[in-house]
């Protein structure tokens, strides 16, 4: 198979199933015949020895749309109707039964888009998705040949002698994606290490300036579409109930709670050694803590904030909470779900004894004052974020 043959087959298939107004209204059988079969055939899977349709897998009993064979390597291809998006449910199921079967490579396609999975990658199905190819969009923009290159790794003649080349490509794609993430995320430890190293040389840069300099030198890919950038809006001047402090460093109180039989202190001991804490989707101040800010952690005992443990740990904020936590990186317990954001931390320190502020200290606080005697300190709740003055931070952590 040549790249020219693959390009010609894909172009013809896309011209057949797409119209000026978008994709035709084809059923799954028609999608397979006109959009997917031409790709599979040009990849070299034409005889019964090479491709079985509606094949039943031996371990799971699952019936798959295509089972491709090239030497000792097998590939499963699942098809969806042309207008149907490639959903999470379908991807998760495909990865699940391929892993159960011991089949490493899996493809999911609706004729216009293709997703490539490596089931031997650690993590959940999202971590195993190596690439998503939007052939329809690339065909429209005149870049179809480049978009087809990953599919060429699945040519039967290429896989007949083993999948070493495909494995190398999978590794490189994962490494490239991870490196790009580390070099573009404000909360990345790589960016923070660069900022710290610059600071030692007397060069003051923020995370975005570091990323911009890397792009200017050609180290990074061009800036992606603004529509894909996370919206980070930090007010230049905090409102009155969100005090700031001199020197550009802000101070925060973060709270833990009991989770599914796990004491709040135990919960913190599970999380903080990972170099992170999590912030939920409803936290209005999620993006306020910035690298270099200081925080302390409040833990309760038995759900009580009156007789609870108090302040049990301190840390320095290492990044912005703008990245959702993948399921496979959730230390638990407690419910993982979408919208749980990682707050990167460094210099985590657990106090030798929990510090519960005395009544005398509580009277000195600028913030967190209870509305009436005996009531818990205001702003201390499950995973709440409360900004403190530097004076309050020092009082709550026993530093003054």
Secondary structure, 3 states (H helix, E strand, C coil): CCHHHHHHHHHHHHHHHEECCEECCCCHHHHHHHHHHHHHHHCCCCCCCCEEEEEECCCCCCEEEEEEEECCEEEEEEECCCCCCCCHHHHHHHHHHHHHHCCCEEEEECCCEEEEEECCCCCCHHHHEEEEEEHHHHHHHCCHHHHHHHHHCCCHHHHCCCCHHHHHHHHHHHHHHHHHHHHHCCCCHHHHHHHHHHHHCCCCCCHHHHHHHHHHCCCCCCCCCHHHCCCCCCCCCCCCCCCCCHHHCCEEEEECCCECCECHHHHHHHHHHHCEEEECCCCCCCCCCCCCCEEEEEECECCECCCCCEEEEEEEECCCCCEECCHHHCCCCCCCCCCCEEEEEEEEEEEEEEECCCHHHHHHCCCCCCCCCCCCCCCCCCCCEEEECHHHHHHHCCCC
